[in-house]
Amino acid sequence: MTVPGDAKALERVMAGLGQAAREASQRMALAPATAKDAALRAAAHQIEAQAAAILDANAKDVAAALDAGASATFLDRLRLNEGRLAAIASGLACIAARPDPVGRILEEWQRPDGLRFQKVATALGVIGLIFESRPNVAVDAGAMCIKSGNAVILRGGSESVHSVAALIEAMRQGLRAAGLPCDAVQAVPVADRAAVGMMLNMQGTIDVLIPRGGKSLTARVATESRIPVLYHLDGICHLYLDARADLDKARAVILNAKMRRTGICGAMETLLVHEAVAVTHLPAILDDLLMAGCVLRGDAGVCALNPAVTPAIPDDWDTEYLDAILSIRLVRDLDEAMAHIATHGSHHTDGIITEDQQAAARFVARVDSAIVLHNASTQFADGGEFGFGGEIGIATGKLHARGPVGAEHLTSYKYIVRGDGHVRTP
Amino acid sequence: MTVPGDAKALERVMAGLGQAAREASQRMALAPATAKDAALRAAAHQIEAQAAAILDANAKDVAAALDAGASATFLDRLRLNEGRLAAIASGLACIAARPDPVGRILEEWQRPDGLRFQKVATALGVIGLIFESRPNVAVDAGAMCIKSGNAVILRGGSESVHSVAALIEAMRQGLRAAGLPCDAVQAVPVADRAAVGMMLNMQGTIDVLIPRGGKSLTARVATESRIPVLYHLDGICHLYLDARADLDKARAVILNAKMRRTGICGAMETLLVHEAVAVTHLPAILDDLLMAGCVLRGDAGVCALNPAVTPAIPDDWDTEYLDAILSIRLVRDLDEAMAHIATHGSHHTDGIITEDQQAAARFVARVDSAIVLHNASTQFADGGEFGFGGEIGIATGKLHARGPVGAEHLTSYKYIVRGDGHVRTP
């Protein structure tokens, strides 16, 4: 490990990582599915076999976080245990069992003159992931990149540096066991924050950056980097309770969307309620949420229904609480609900609860979000729930990938054109 | 038109274009296929009906270019005539006849618990195209954007400003006739070069930039813009003549790849020849090329075959001539050919000529180019030839779109998730 502040040494370390990643990516791009899947299974085995060492490393990170006065939520995200390691290992096995995203024939066609075209999925190259706190993100990301024939350079927060190093070492052993280049998965071995700045300037080496962190990280990437980025931004997720909603479904979905886990980007932050069901449906829903410990902030109409609801201020409609807090607003109709989502939403995940199929069709067609839901919880916004075997992030932009990003979204494509001496005329 | 140099006025013009484009893009995203196709057909009709006015406008541009001492090649690219207008109009009709790229169900699946997923193609938003000299690019780009439910802001070179304005006016009339917002297609109405700089800073308004121009434009976009870019870079295209190539096919394909049109990005710039066929195949090929007026630069082995071949210097292997010049090198085998392409190519379009199916399979799998060809001319690198009805450019990067970019590549997607009160557990 280099001494923080030794910029020249850090530059050499980063250049070495970059060079190794590019070379590994070229081999990974051509690796057969059997080898990639063997590497994932071997990595799962190594994580279980090395559980004691990984938990020791994690204990160092947890001790440092405790010393630094970290919150209980933060510690919970950071902490590993036998159960979490088993879940990580079974996630790897699950990804290994999925079809190879590379080499898929995405389209094929033939011209009348016999020239044949195939559009075939290929690996992307080198992914750079910058993430915070949860060490398992490193494994998910590494697994997605192995599966998709890419190389990845991971940069976790300083708070998880020992845990990530131990987990990544197990993955690298898995790659080696399968005869693949272990440098397909590398972690920046330095806690120095300057490493992030260097990663942001590795254009030509890193093909796409995925920042998974707070607004300051995102802003820094947007300002400093010339590398294409898959942003993982806010999830200001809405549910709209329509005039023709079924009350039982509504209660279940709303409670789950808000309270299952409040700290994830797919948690509902604002509930929009058609005024026609404010009196029939909303009181029971407010009771459910209050019983579960949720703080409620509403407009005047909502406040009038329950004294525990405090008045919302304008900022509430634009806030991703990531906490047991919900803003609630009455709307005149579907169009007003969609206008609210267009103005205040973050194009991440938004849903409608209704038995009116026409209203549902209109909502899912018109709401411009990565995920639009009908009668389902916003907490399904997750690559694992989508069946991708995990995710490297949830893309909130529209270019290249949108929504949960799994291995198949970490691919590009090429056209293969086959002729028999075909020339272009005129 | 504003006075060049009046920065405030120009800023207002650009902000107005941006605002109008965003509003138009929202309507276009939801426009039915019938309306979009009607707009394309009406635009085709308008271009034919207004041919005289368009040719008058073009004549102004041509006169100005003549005054400025433009080359014959430049004038040829700039000049319109009845035949070219008819081709432009028929291109529009061709795009109208293609299926709607928006709303396509790209994937769908269902979980055992009944939760149903659809991945559906959506429009992207606002495209910014910066291009040079050929006025028909404006129509191709406008048509691709109409078809894909996007809005486009076009910035042609000052040399084509009158031609582009006249063509775009016809397209806007087509949109109006179909009841769609004419601001889905707008051209920057100012020749002021500062307009380009402003476009590069319209993040949040322009969703993706497509620069189609020389290296200075590309470098400027890379340095100045924070907007995602689909680059249209060099085409240093190769053909590799394998040991088991059929001579007749090879002669036809090589001559076409180099000489059909030398100024397009899909023109072959370097020919790699397996040394085993240097004596059997290459002399006839050199004669073909020399007869067609091609200048030949070769390594020592090639120079020895024909006194008209002059020695290549190292720069030749990295040069996109866009002219009747070809560099030729002998290689020991397929691997050396692929190594040359990896080192000197631009990942655009590269091909192999061989009857050896194994060699062909190895080449198309391993060469990392947007288009890889077997026994076909590199000049097929074109969205029209691919059946896309045209192209807005040829993407040389790997993110989002690669190779010829047609309407279907100017889309994003969303996930529609349909449940019946589904909640996420645990």
Interface residues (C-beta under 8 A of the other chain):
Chain A: A29 L30 W109 R111 L115 F117 T122 L124 G125 D207 V208 A222 T223 R226 P228 D246 D248 K249 A252 V253 L255 N256 A257 R260 G351 A360 V364 A365 R366 D368 S369 A370 I371 V372 L373 H374 N375 A376 S377 Q379 F380 D382 E385 F386 G387 G397 K398 L399 H400 R402 G403 S412 Y413 K414 Y415 I416 V417 R418 G419 D420 G421 H422 V423 R424 T425
Chain B: A29 L30 W109 R111 L115 F117 T122 L124 G125 D207 V208 A222 T223 R226 P228 D246 D248 K249 A252 V253 L255 N256 A257 R260 G351 A360 V364 A365 R366 D368 S369 A370 I371 V372 L373 H374 N375 A376 S377 Q379 F380 D382 E385 F386 G387 G397 K398 L399 H400 R402 G403 S412 Y413 K414 Y415 I416 V417 R418 G419 D420 G421 H422 V423 R424 T425
